[in-house]
Amino acid sequence: MKKVQVITDGACLGNPGPGGWAAILRYNEHKKELWGCEPHTTNNRMELRAAIEGLRALREDCEVEVVTDSEYLKNGITSWIHGWKHNGWMTKAKKPVVNQDLWQALDEQATRHKTQWTWTKGHASHADNNRCDELATRAAKDQNCSG
């Protein structure tokens, strides 16, 4: 099984506001950059979209390390999602899960692969995370949705 790294980030100008997401896929010496945007969204939705689209871009089942600077994304997919699914997509407070559509899409993509989720400090020393931030911010500003 191929070992791939997917580095992700989301950005939003205002929250809500115009948003962008980016993912970098690394396999051996290969690197692919992806990005997209939405005209009216939230930062959390863009973080989720980055991971979904990064995983979706993999053409075959892989062993994937997803690197994110979003604790919301990492905690949601590794911990909270199990309770949400068990409780019919309701939180412990008996309220509908926010961004359920994207959590379900992410769950579908993540279960295609053997995934490991790694948190990294944002705007710090992770070069690919910094590049994702740059791509996501540019996509949000320019509303350039085809990368």
Disulfide bonds with the S-S distance in Angstrom:
Cys37-Cys145 1.45
